[in-house]
């Protein structure tokens, strides 16, 4: 059952990210999903992308917080 739910979540994330542009909100949600999957390296890259591409967005501040937390937990 957990595997099925994970597959559904992955498909949903891929579908949502391919349907529209990679705006800050979508990148942030994908990064959080990567964190849940214990893929810190990719999550950190996505947070860095948000900071670079959308420095004035509310998600840039959230991404900085998550990067700080991930760097602390190394």
N, C-alpha and C positions, 0 to 999 in steps of 0.2 A: 504494500500500500504506500509506504514512504517513497519507494522508487518511482511509482507511478506519479505521485504528486510532484516529485522533483522533475521528472521528464516534462510534465505539463507546465511547470513553472519556467523551465528552460525554453520550451517552445514559445510560451507567451512573451518572454523577454525578447527573444529573437524576432518574433513577429512584430512586436511593438517597436523595436529599434529599427527594423527595416522599413516600416511603413511611413515613418516620418523622419525629419531631420534629427541630428544628434544635438538637441538643445540641452541646456544645463540640467534641466529637470530629469530628462531621460538618462543622461550620463550619470547623474547622481544615483538614480534608482538602480541602474546597472552596476555601479560600483558597490552599492550596499548589498546587492545580490551576490556579487563576487566575494564580498567579505563573508557572507553567510556560507558560501561554498568553500571557505578557507583558502581562497585564492588571493592572498594579500597583495602579491606583486601586481596582478592585473588591477585590483581595486585601487591601489596607490597610483598607478599610471592613469586611470580614469579620473581620479581626484585631481591629479596634476593637470590633466587636460582641461578640466573645468576651470581651474584657476587661470590657466593661460588663455583659453578661448572666451571665457565669460567672467572677466575679473570684477565687473560691476554688479553681478547677479548675487542674489541672496545665497545661491548655492556655492559660490566661491568661498564665502565665509564658512559654510557648513563643511565644504571639502577640506579647508585648512584645518578645521577641528578634527575631522576624521584622520587626516594625514598625521597630525600630531599624536593622536591616540594610537594609531598603528605603529608609528615610530617609537613610541614609548614602550609598546608591548613586544618589541623585537627580541 
